[in-house]
Amino acid sequence: MRLTVTVAALGFALASSAAACGSYRGRPAANASAEGPVMVFGTSWCAHTAEARAYLGAHHVPLVFRDVERDPEAMDEMQRLVQGAGLVYQGSIPVLVVRGRVLVGYDAHTLDDALGE
């Protein structure tokens, strides 16, 4: 079952289901830094965003969380990064930037691969 929540203030739909967050794609971002903490774009209520943040915390990986629902600039940055990586953004969160690689959705194995590169 797919649940889509429309954020009227931002005029943007965020999909919060396992199907939406589970579809995982990743490519290098044109403007993402190869150094520094992992950037996590998501919302405070998304279970998959919380899982990604907890996983990174448990592995002592520094991260910066950007709430795309409360921060329109974070939403714009996330969309630019996804587009710059040549990906089509369809509302899935979280979006992570790991060592210059944009990852759409959360998958522990793929995240491990990106962290190990």
N, C-alpha and C positions, 0 to 999 in steps of 0.2 A: 504494500500500500504506500502510495506517495502522498506526502503532506507538503503543501506549498503555502507559505505564509507571505502575504504581501505587506511590505513595509511602505505604507502610503506616503509618509513624510519624505522618504528617499525616492519614491517612485520605482522601487526595485523589488523583485521577488527573490526570496531566499528559500531554497529547498532544504528541509531539515530531516529528511528521511534517510534511512540507511542506504536505500538505493541511490539517492542523490549524492550523499557523501561518500559512498563506497566506490563510486566510479572514479578511479584514480588515474590521473595523467600527470606527466611531468616532463619539462624541457628546460633548458637554460633560459634565464630571463635576460633580456637585453640590458636592463638598467639595474639589475640586482647585484649587490656587492657579494663578492666571494668570501668575504671575511665577516666576522661579527656574529651576533646572536641569530637564532632562527626567528624569522618573522612569522607570526601566526595571525591571520585575518579570520575573524569569525564573529560569533555573537555570544553573549553571556548565557543564553538559554540552550544553545546547541550542544547536544550530548557528544557529538563527534569532535567538536572543538574542545570540549572539556577533556575528552580522552587523549587527544593529541597533546594538550598542555600538561596533563598528568604524566603521560609517557615521557615527555621531554624533561619534566621536573624529576621524575624518578631516575633518569639517566644523567642528571646534573648537567643538562644542556641549557645554556643561557637562552632566553627567549624574550621577545617583545610581543605583547598581545595588542592587537588593534581591533576594537569593536566596530565593525562596519555598520551596525545598526545605529549606534550613538554618535558616530564620527563620520560625516560625509566625506571628509578628506581621506580617511582610511578606505572608504568604499571606492573612491576615485583611484587611489594608489593601487589597490588590489586589482581593479579592472585593467589599469594600464600595464601592470606586471603580467597579468594573464595574457593580454593581447600581445605584449612584447615578446612573450615566449611562444607565440604562434598557436596558442590554445583558444578554443571557443569556450567562453564562460557561459554556463547554463544555470547559474544560481547555486551551485554546490559550495558548501563550506564544510570544513575550513579550507583555506588556501594557505599553504606554507611556502616560505622561501628559505631554502637550505643551501648554503654555499653557492648561491647564484642560480639554483634550480627551483623552478616554480612547480609546486605539487598541488593538485586540486583533489581534495578529499583526504581522508586519513586512512593509512594502512601502515601498520607497524613495520612490516618487512621492507616495504619500499622506503619508508622513512629511515630505517637502519641503513639501507643501501646508500641513500643520499648523504647521510651523516658520515659514512665510511669513505666517500669519494675524496 
